């Protein structure tokens, strides 16, 4: 993130809302009390930061494991000429949460979350059939090592 284009108020707001966005009927008033900035100004600044792409989204992060979902990491060998089509098909599945191109023999990595492992297995087989890419490794999580990441922008 290029913090050179952010003033101190933007940085203060970003630091606060990363993990502490208030879940109240009037969240901008609560932020105003916490930060000492007018609530309308906070709303306007957040809107502008969203428009500029500094903020991608504001929403909840939930624990898929506590909701009894299953997750996996997949790696695929995709020829360059099939990359765009492969990624488009993978991204069409609602359980795909991340999709990355890597400089590696297995050059596309994606995470998949679903109600059960059978759903994931079935989707991977569908992706293989639709794309003709048969080298997809399914690496289900065995143990979760979650870290909390906030980016100090001030």
N, C-alpha and C positions, 0 to 999 in steps of 0.2 A: 504494500500500500504506500502510495506517495503521500507522506504526511506533510510535505511542504505546502500543499494547497489547502490544508486544514488550519483553521485558527484555534485558539485555546478552547473556545466554547464547543466547537465541533468535537475536539479531542475529548473533552470532559464528558460530553453526551455519549460518544461512542464507548468510552471506558465504562460508563454506567449501564448502558443498555445491553451490553454483550451477555451478561449473565443475570442482571438485576432489573430487567424490564418489569415494571409493576403490573400485577394481575389485579387490577381494581377497575371499578366503573369509570374512573377518570385518571388514566395513567399519566397523562401529560401534566396534570395538576400535581400528582405525587412526585414526578420528576422535577417539577418546578420547586417544590418544597425541598427536595434533596439537594438540588444543584444551585438554587438561588438564581435561576434564569426563568423569565416569563414563559408560561406554558405554550402560548401561541408561537413564541420564538422557537421553542424546542420543537414543536410540531413542524414549523416551516423548515428548520434546519434538517430534521430527519427526512422530510420530503425531498429536499434538495440533494441530500446525501444518497438517497435511494435513486433519484433521477440520474445522478452522476455515476452510479454503479458502485459507490463505496460501500453501501449497504445492499446486500443481495436480497435479503428477506428478513422479516421479523416473524418469528413463529416459535412454537414449542419444539423442544427436543425431548423425545421420550425414550425410555429404555425398552427396546424391542424384546429383550430377554424377559423382563418382568411382565410383558404382555403375552408371553409364551410364544413368541415368534422365533423362527429359526433363521440363521444368517449364514452366508458363505461368501468367500472371495473366489472369484474365477479368473483364470488366466487363459488367454487364447493366442494361437499363432495365426495371424491374419495377413495375407499378402497385401501389399500396398494398394493394388488395384481393386481390392474388395473391402478396404477399410471403411470407407464412407457408408456403404450398404450394411456392413456388419454392425457398425456402431448405431446406425438408425434402427435396425431391427432390435438390437439389445435394449436400446433406450425406450422402445415401445412397450416394454414390460413394466407395469407399475411397481414391482418390487425392486427394480434396479435403483439404487440410491447414489452410486458413484460409478464413473466410467472414465478410465484414464488410458491414454496412449503412452507407452514406455519405449525407450531405446533398449530393446532386449529381444531375444528369440521369441519369447512370449510377449508380444507387443501391445496387447489390449488386456487390461485388468478391470474387472467390475465387481461391485458388491451387490448381493441379491438378498432380500429379506422376504419371507413368506410365512404363512401360518404353519406349514410343516415342510419337512425335507422332501417329501414326495412331490409337492408342488414345485419346488426348486428343481429337482431332478427332471421332472416333466418339461419344465420351461427350457432347461439347458438342451434337452433332446430336440425340442421344437426349434430352438435357435440353430442347432447343428443342421437340422433338416432344411430350414428356410435359407440358410446362408451357404451351405456346403462346406462350412468350416467344422471339421471333426475334432481338431485338437483344442479342446476346451478342458482345462483342468478344474475340478471342483475341489476347493479347499475349505470345508466347513470349519467354523470356529470350534475349538475345543475348550478354550479358556479365554475369558475376556480380560484385557488389561486396558481399561479406559483411563484416559487422562483428561483433565479439564483444561481446555486451552482458551485463554483470553489473550488478546493482543493489546499490550499497553501502548497506546498511541500518544501518550503525553510524556 
